[in-house]
Amino acid sequence: MSWPYRSGNGGRRIKGKMELSSTNRILITFTSLVTLSLIQSVDANPKAARWSDKTLGPDGPWNAVAVTIGNGQDVTVYPGKMWESFLPGEGYCRNTAIEGRPCYAQDAGAIYNETTGTGHEPNIAVDAAAFFTSNLASDGTKGTRYTDRLFLGTDTGEWASDGVDDFAMVLMSDTQLQYQNGNKYPLFAGCLSFGAAPGMVNQTFQTRPGENAGAVNTSLLAGTLFEEGSIDSQTFGMHIGSAGSQKCPGSLWFGGYDRNRAVNDVLSISLADPYLVFSGAPLLDISINVVEGGSPFPWSSKGGLLAAGNSSIGSRFALAVDPCLPYLNLPKSTCDAIAAEIPVTYNESLGLYLWNTSSPDYTRIVQSPSVLSFTFMDPDNNSRRVNISVPFMHLNLTLDQPLVDTPTPYFPCNGASNGNYALGRAFLQDAFFGANLQTAVYFLAQAPGPNVAGESVTVMDKDCRTISASNNDWATSWEGSWTPLPGGDSDAASGRRSTAGTIAGAAVGGVAGIVLLGFIGFIGRRYHRYGKGYSLCGLSLIKDKPAAYYGASTTDPGEAKPPNEYHPRSVPELPTDAGNTWQLPAGATDRAAEMEAPYVIHEMPINYPQRHDHHSTSGNDLQST
């Protein structure tokens, strides 16, 4: 292995030789090893990406990151690929210009000008239109592979600990997205690569197929930072957040993650060879739920939306996670099933759904605690479920020029995905997304709302295949941002009462509780007098609720979880005339349920079953085609 020497020219690597005396060589080698050791031991903490102060459209707004390339060019880019990064090059605006239309990428600061950079061109062409994102139709000529030095921060000095030499890029000259109407629209920004699995550090390109002579070696982000000792693992953890009305700042760390951006349960999914995309997320269903208060719908919960009207969708539907994609790329039948429950109209030209803002239900839905919930199956435990909910508040996005003439609210389900099924930035506003590229595993979890509970940066172990999440309550992170609708029967069904309902329910429940306790004391004394002890019918008066009641993200039998989502279910009364008695969870002190005395007390037989097993069944796992 030969050691490259750094020049003062922006940290660019120079492949050359220097004649040094033996003493100087020993001294330099010793000094370099000591310095490298110090850097590795002191500065291997997770490295944070910078989030741009610009928000991007025309189908967001979206948060984006900023990186420094070459001689100090700040470039705005969406984070989210594997392998090389794709950026609009110097000629992009010129090649996509239309009279009277601005260059949106230039306005966003998303252009990398290679003519003033410090990199070089390996003279290898690549189909930029096909590989920028495979989940949107695109058109354009071939891009050009390019390398330059990239920095996550603004320090471009010789010893910056977050810089990568010979960073792998593809420069796009005229790639545009093509919509259902055949119209082509320019990009607003490129897409930054996290790295590549399994444990890839470099990407080598042959200038002549089959010949290693003249091959060009380029560097990948997470792998290079790990190899140089800048981070402890080839990992990243990201929450894109939201740039809309209820803003939530983004978070992206390399070598670790912010634990407070992952709430409750985490899903681990293995990356599949050839490791080109984050694929294989096992989606089981999509449902609409009301988290709190009254419901803007005729019901408080409705599932079965994923496979509605489409018998080809089996019990498990695999799709990709693609942060370069703006939309929810779902089957048209699924988009239509969701759209049938909300006031939207399908726009054939764009393949998207426009909100009917004149409908009274529009405001009730997008401002209330109503959510679109995605239920995933754990690939390693087919009885375990992880739910990730996206409030409709974050699905009330805006189309703008050049897609439409005037700003237009829209629902980001892409009914023209044509088999390229993936969850994009619309989903990732409310989902934690991370990966260990060394072990080829990626992670999904519920992300918090605008009230993020501070920052808790955690190192990911280099061999990890799962990570721990915070125990923060997800609904609490949305308090003050959404407006629960008043009362109605849906209060009890939603699992959380309004403030007034809680006070009233507590008062009634308290009185009924006193009466019930007095009655139980009377029965106990009576049974004691006749030698039957203090038990009532040989049964425990209090019994734990089944785990499904709590709205937990998993269905692990016998494992009680704190509520991360409040699924609309009716709250059982205490006790009922059926003889069943239940204990509310300790974390549910804000829910009050009215208790009624039993109508008739019967003595149960001594062989009455004392244990109730909780089951979950799953059908055969079928992959849709």
N, C-alpha and C positions, 0 to 999 in steps of 0.2 A: 504494500500500500504506500503510495507516495503522498506526501503532505503538501497541499497547495499553499502558496504564499499569498497573503492579502496585500493588495495595493491600497493606496489612499484614495483611489478613484471609486468612491461609493461602496467600498467593500467588495468589489468584483474579484472573482478568483482569476489568477493568472497562472497558467501552466508553464513554468519555466524553471531554470536552475540558477543557483547562485554559488559562486566559489567562496568557500569559507575555510579558515584554518581549523585544525582539529580542536583546538582549545575553544574557539568561538562556537563551533558546532556543538560541543559538549555543553557549553554554558547556555546556549540558546535552547537546546533540547531540555535541559534541566529546568530552566526558567519557564518554558512553555508548559511542561508537565505540572509544575507547581501551580502556575496560574490557572490551568485548566481544572486542576483538582479543586482549587478554591472556588472557581466559578460554579462547578458542579455541586459542591457541598452547600454553597450559600444561596444560589439562585435557581434551584430546581423546582421552585414553587409553581403552581398553575399559572399560566399566562392568560391575561384577559384580552379579548378583542375590543377595539374601540367602536362604539356605536356612533354613526353619523348623526349630525344635527339636522340632516335633511330627511324628509319622508318622501317615499316614491309612490308613483301611480303607474298607469292610469286606472287601476282596478283595485286600489287599496283604500286608504294609504297604508304603506308598509314601512316598518323599521328596516334599516340596512346598516352594515358595518362599513368602516373606512380603514383602508390599509395604505401603507406607504411603500411605493415601488421605486427602485432605482435611485435617482438623485433627489428624492424628496417629493415625488408626485403623490398627492393624496388622491386615492381612487375609491369611490363609493361602489359597493358591491353587495349583492345578496349572498349570505353564507349558505352553502348547502350541497356540494357535490363530492364525489370521489374521483381520484386521479387528477388530471390537469384542470386548471381553472380557465374559464372562458371570459374574455374581456373585449369590449369594443375597442378597436384600435384607432390610430390617428385618422384614417380615411373614412371612418364609419359615417360621420355626419355628412360628408360630401357625397358618399355613395347612396345614402338613403334620403337625401334632401327632396322635399316637395315645396314648391313655391308657397310662401305664406305660412309654412309650418315650422316651428322651432325645432332644434335638435334636442330632444328631451334628455338624452343621455349626457350631453354636454352640460345642460342646465343642472343636472343632478350631480355633476362632478364624477361621472362614471367612465370617462374616456381615459385610456392609457395611451400616451403619446410616445410611441417607440422611437420616433426620430430624435427626441431629446432625452431618451432614457440612457441607461448604462448597460443594457443587455445586448443580446445578440440573437440572430435568427439561424436556427439549424437548417433552414431551407427544406422543411418537410411540411407538405400540405396535409390537411385533415378536413373531413366533412363537418364543418362547424354547425351547420343546420341540424344535422342528425344527432349530435352529441351534446349540444347545449342543454337541451332537455328532451327526452324521448316522449314526454307526456303532453306536448303541445305540437301541433303542426307548425312547421317553420319552413323557410325558404331562403336560399342564399348561395353564394359561391363558396368555394373552399376557404377555410381559415388557415392561418399560418402558425406553426409552433414557434414559441419564443421563450427566452429565459431572461430573467433579471433578478436582482436581489429584492426580497420582500420583507417588510417589517410589520408586525402587529401594532407596535406603538409608533411614536414620532421620533424616537431616538434612532438615528441612522449612523451612529458612531461605530468605530471599529469593534468595540466590545459589547455592542447591544446584544442582549440575551434572547431576543425574540425575532432575530433575523434569519432568513433562509437564503443561501446563495443558490444561483441557478434554478430559481423557482419555476416549476413547469406551468406554462400558460399556452393558450390558443387565442390568437388575436382574430377577432371577427371583423370583416370589412363591410359586409352588407346583410348579415343574417337578420331576418324579420319573422315575426309570428304571423301565422295565417289563420283567419277565423272562418267560421262556417259560411259566411257570405263570399268567401274568396278574397276578401280584402287583406292586405298585408300592412302590419303596423310595426314601427320600429321598437327596439328594445329600450328600456329605461336604464338598465344596468346589466352587468354580467353576473357571473356566479362563481364564488370562491370555493375551492376544494378544501375539505378537511384533511385529506390524505388518502390512503388506500389500505385495504385489507388483503391478505392477513399479514400485518406487520411490515408493509412495504415502506421503504425509505426513499428509493430512487425509481425513476422511470427512464428506461433507455430506449432510444429510437435509432433504428438503422436507416442510414441515408440511402443504402442500396439493399433491397430485400435479400436476406440470407447471408449478408456479409457484415461481420463485426467491425471491420476496418472503417474508420470514420464515424462510428456510432456516437450518438450524442447522449450524455447522461444528464438527466434533470432531477430536481429534488422535490419531494412532497412535504407538505407542511408539518403535520403531526409527527411523522416518522423522522424527519430531519431534526426537529426540536428535541425529540427524545434521544436520538443518536448522539447529539452534541451535548447532552446533559442539561438542557434548558428546562425540561419537564421530566417528571418521573415515569410517565407512561404515554403510550400512543393513544390517547383518549381525548374526547371533548364532551362537553355538556352544554346544551343550548336551550334557551326559551326565547323565541323571537319577540314575544310580547305584542302589544297593539299600539298603533299610532293613531287610532280613531278617536271617537269622542271620549271613551273611557280608557285613557292612555295607561299602558304598562310598559316600562322601559325594557329593552332587550338585555339578555345575559348570554355570553359565550365565553367559555374557558377551555383552554387546551391543557391537558394533563390533570384535569379535575372538573369540578362542577359546583354550582351554587346549590347546596342541598335544599334550601328553601324554595327552589323553583320546581321541585318534585314533591307532590303531595300524596301521601298515603302509599298505594301499592305501585310497584314498578313491573313492567313487562319486559322480559329479555327475549330477543329474537335473533337467531343465528343468521349471519349473512351467507348468501349462497354463491358458490363459484359460478361465474367468473368475477364476482365482487364488483360489478359495475354500478349497481344502485342499491339503495336500502329497501329491499323487497321482502315479500313474504309476511307482512303483518296480517295475522289471522282474524279478520273481522267477522263477528257472528251476527250482529244486528245493529240497527240504528233506531233510536226511539226519540220521541219528544216528551219532555218531562217539565213539570212546574216545581221548582225547588221550594218556594215559600209563598204564602198568601193565596189569594184567589187565582183562578185559572182564566186566561183569556180564551181558552178552548172549551168545548162542551164536555171535556174530560180533563183529568189531571195528568194522565200518562197514556201514551200510545206507542206500542212497539210494532215489530214486524215490518218496518218500512224498508229494510234492505232488500228483501226478496219479494216484496209486494208486486204482484202482476208479472213475475218473471220466474217460471219454474226451472230455468237453467241455473239459477243461483242455489247452490247446495247449502249444507249446514255450516260451511266455512268458506269465506270469500277472501282470498289472498290479494293484497294490493301493496303498493310501494308507498314510502314516505319521501316526498320530494320538495325540499325547501326552495328550489328554483322555480317551482310551479305555483301560481297564485291560487288556484281553485281547488274545489273538492271534485276530483275526477271520478265520478261514480256512474254506474249504468243509468241510461236515460229513464228506465223504469223506476229506479230508486229516487232519482231527482223528482220525477213526476209524483211519486207517492208522498214525498215530503211537501212538494209544492201544493198538493191537494188540501193540505191542512193549514196553509198560510196564504195571505193575500198577495200572490205574485202572478206574473204573466210571463210565459216563455217567449223569449226573443229569438226567432229563427236565425236571424242574421249572425248573431254572436254565439248562439248556443247557451245563453245564460238567462237567468230569471230576474225580471225587474219587479221591485216592490211596488204595490199599488198604494201609494202614500195617501190617497184620499179615503181609503178604508179606515173606519174607526178601529179595526183590529190591528192595523199596522203599528200604531203607537203603543197599544196595549201589549203587543207581543215583544217588540224590540226594546221596551223600557222596563219590562217586568222580569222576574227571575225565571224566565222560560228558556230551556236549553235543548240543544240537539246533542244526544248522547250516543257515543260510539262504544259498543261492547266488544272487547277482544278476548280471545281465548289464550291462555298460557300454553305455548307449544309443548312445554315439558310436563303439564298437568292439565288434562282436558276437562277437569271439573272446576278449574280456577278461572275466574273472570276478572278483567280489569276494565273499568269504565272511565272514559274521558269525555267530559261534557264541554261543549262550546256554547256559551250564551248567545241567543239571537241578537243581542246587542252587538256582538262582534261579527255577526253574519249580516249586518246591515252596512255593507260597504258601498263605495262610490265609484261608478264609472265616470271617466272624464275624457277630455280630448287626448288622443285622436280617435278613441273608440266611439264616442258620442259627442254631439255638439255642445251639450250643456251637462253639468253634473247630475248624475242619475243614480239614486239608491238601487242596489241590486243584491240578490241572494246568490252567493258564489258557488252554486252547484253547476258543474259543467256538463250539460246534457249532450255535448258533442265530443265526448272524450274518445269515442270510437275504439273502445277496448283497452286504452291506455289508462288503467285505473290506478289512481294515486291520491294521497292526501297532501295538499300543498300548504302554503302559508296561511290560508283561511283556517285550517285545522290547527296549525302550529302556533297560532296566537294563544291557545289555551292548552298546549301540550308541551311537556318537557321531552326533549329529544337529545340523545347522546349515544356514544359508542365507544367500545374498546376495539380499535382497529387491529391490535395484536392478536386478540382472541377471536376476532371476527364476530362480534355480538353487538347489536344495538339495542337501545333502551327507549321505552315510551312510558310516560306517566302523566297524570293530571298536573297541570301547572296552575299557579294561583291567579287570582284576579288582581285588580289595581292595588289592593292593600297588601303588598308583598311584605312579609315579616322580616325585613332586614336582609342581610347577606350572610351566608354561612358557607364559605368556600371550602371544599373538601377535596383532597387528593384521591384520584382513582388509582387503585392498585394495578400494576401492569399485567397481572394475570386474572383480573376480575372478570366474572361472567354475569354479575348482577351488582347493583348498587343499592344503598339504603336511601329512603326518602324521609322527608320531615313528617312530623305528626300534626302539622298545622291543619286547622279546619278550613276546607275549601270555601264553604258558604260564607264564613266570616270574612274572607278576603274580598268578597263582593259587597259587603255591607256599606251602604251609603252611595253605591254606584248604580244599583238598580232600584226600582220602585215596586214593592209588592202590591198587588191589587187587593182591594178590600174584600174581607170575609168570604162568606159563602161556604158551602159544604166542602169546597176544595181545600179549605184551611186544614181540616183534620186529615184529608186524604194526602195532602202534600207532606205531612210529617212534621211541619213547623207551623205554629199558629202565629197570627199577627200579635202585636203587643197587647191590644185590647182583648183579643181572644185568650191570650195566655193568662191575663189577670182574672178575667171572668171564669175561665176554666179552673184556675187554681182555687178561686173562692168556692165554687160549687164542689169541686173535688175535695177540698179540705173539709167541708161540712159533711159530705157523704163518707169521707174517710173516718171521721170521729164516730159517726153512727155505726159504721162497719166494725171498727175496733171494739166499740162497746158490745156489739152483738157477739163478736168472736169471744170476748172475755166472758160473757154470760154462758155461752156454749161450753167454754173450757171449764168453768167452775162446775157446771152441771155434770160434765163427763168425769171430772175429778171426784165428785161426790159419789158417783156410781162405779168408781174403780177403773174407769176407762182412760185415765190419763188426760193429758192436755192436747192430744192430737184431735184433729177433726176428720172423721171418716178415714183415719189411717193415712191421710195424704198431707203432703207439704202444701201450705197455703200459698207459697211463693215459688215460682219456677221461672227460669231464664227464658227469654224470648228466643225464637230461632234467629240465626245470624242474618237471614235475609231481611228481617225487619229494619235493621240498622242502616240500610242503604250503603253497606260496605261495598268496596270495589271487587271483593273476591267472594267466592262461595266455598272456601275451605271449610269442611265440616268441623263444627265444634270450636271454630276460632272466632272470637268476638273482635270486631274492628271498630275504631271510632268512625263516626259518619263522615265521609268525604263528599257524599252527595245525598241529598234527601229525596228519595224516590217517593212519589205520591202513592201512599198506601193509607188505608184507614187505620186509625189507632184503636186497638182492642180495648173494650171497657173492662174495669176491674171490680169484682169478678163478674162473670156472666152466668146466666141461668144454666149454661151447659156444664158448669162445674170447673171450667178451666180458669186458672189464675196465672197472672203474668207479672214479671218484674221489669219496670222500665230501665233502660241502660243508664249507667251513672252519668254519661256525657250528655244525656238528653234532658237536662234540668229545665230547659226552656220550653219543653212540651208538657202541656197539662191535659190529662184525659179524665173525663167524669167517671166516677165510680158509682155503681149501683149495688144495692144489697141483693143477694140471691132471693129468688122467689120461694124456693123450697129447698130445704137441706135434707139430703139423703145420705145414709151411711153406705159407703162403697164396699164392695166385697174385698176380702183380704188379698185376693190374687190380682187386684187392679194393677195394670202395668205402670211401673214407676218411671219408665224411660221412653223417650220418644227419639228415634233416630231421624236425622235430617238427611235427605238424599238430594243429589243433583244428578240428572241424567243427561247424556249428550248423545246425539245421533252419530251416525258414521260421518267422519270428516270427508267431505267431498270438495274437490277443487272445481270451481266453475271454469268453463271454457269461454 
